[in-house]
Amino acid sequence: MNPDNIKDPKHYSRWKIEPVQFMMENEIPYAEGNVIKYIMRWRYKGGLEDLHKAQEYINLLIENELENSSE
């Protein structure tokens, strides 16, 4: 793999702020961060699969919130 693809992936570097930079600077938790990551890149990398991945993380967040709110 080309090292430039790791340090400067096109599906993220097109933005003014890369998702990882935004998430780290704002201390975004893991699941929420993955939603951001997959939503930002779906048109440029993973297509429909990335939307499904984002949806899975959203579903996990919803399930967790429902479990915690019923206690």
C-alpha positions in Angstrom: 0.0 0.0 0.0 1.2 3.5 -0.8 2.1 5.3 2.4 0.5 8.4 1.0 -2.8 6.6 1.0 -2.5 6.1 4.8 -1.3 9.6 5.7 -3.4 11.5 3.2 -6.4 9.4 2.0 -8.3 11.1 -0.8 -11.7 10.2 0.8 -10.8 12.2 3.9 -8.3 14.8 2.7 -10.9 16.5 0.5 -12.4 18.2 3.7 -11.0 21.3 5.4 -10.8 19.2 8.6 -10.3 15.4 8.4 -12.7 13.3 10.5 -10.0 12.0 12.8 -8.8 15.5 13.5 -12.3 16.7 14.3 -13.0 13.7 16.5 -9.8 14.0 18.5 -10.0 17.7 19.0 -13.6 17.4 20.2 -13.1 14.2 22.2 -15.9 12.5 20.2 -16.5 9.0 21.6 -15.8 5.9 19.4 -19.3 5.0 18.2 -20.2 8.6 17.4 -16.8 9.1 15.7 -17.4 6.1 13.4 -20.8 7.5 12.4 -19.0 10.8 11.4 -16.3 8.9 9.6 -18.6 6.7 7.5 -21.0 9.5 6.7 -18.2 11.7 5.5 -16.6 9.1 3.2 -19.5 7.1 1.9 -19.7 8.9 -1.5 -16.0 8.7 -2.1 -15.0 5.3 -0.7 -17.4 2.7 0.6 -20.7 3.7 -1.0 -23.8 2.0 0.4 -21.7 -0.3 2.6 -20.4 2.8 4.5 -24.0 4.0 5.0 -24.9 0.6 6.5 -21.9 0.8 8.8 -22.9 4.2 10.0 -26.4 2.9 10.5 -25.1 0.0 12.6 -23.3 2.5 14.9 -26.4 4.6 15.1 -28.4 1.6 16.1 -25.9 0.7 18.8 -26.1 4.2 20.2 -29.9 4.0 20.2 -29.9 0.6 21.9 -27.4 1.8 24.5 -29.5 5.0 25.1 -32.7 3.0 25.5 -31.0 0.5 27.9 -29.6 3.4 30.0 -32.7 5.4 30.1 -34.9 2.6 31.4 -32.7 2.0 34.4 
